[in-house]
Amino acid sequence: MPWLFLLLALGAVAIAFTTTSVPLAAIALLLSLVFVVIGVLGLLAQRVGSQSRSEAMMVDPMELRRLREQAEARRAATPSDPSTRSPPAGP
């Protein structure tokens, strides 16, 4: 759809260059500017929309809490071996 606005802007510029009427040329140039702005904003909106994450992929707070509890339970279940720990930094 944004490409349609850009084509309309190109058509308006063509009308502005081929007409002999100054008011018609001014209106055509103004329409061309409006169509270019709308077309570029439409292209940007498409790009942002294609880059955004789907809301269905987001984790809800209850699921996040359940995942944290599972991770904490796994950490608590693993035996801590003092020989695998790194020595404390000292002078």
Secondary structure as GFF3:
##gff-version 3
##sequence-region A 1 91
A	DSSP	alpha_helix	2	18	.	.	.	ID=ss1
A	DSSP	alpha_helix	22	51	.	.	.	ID=ss2
A	DSSP	three_ten_helix	55	57	.	.	.	ID=ss3
A	DSSP	alpha_helix	61	77	.	.	.	ID=ss4
A	DSSP	three_ten_helix	82	84	.	.	.	ID=ss5
###
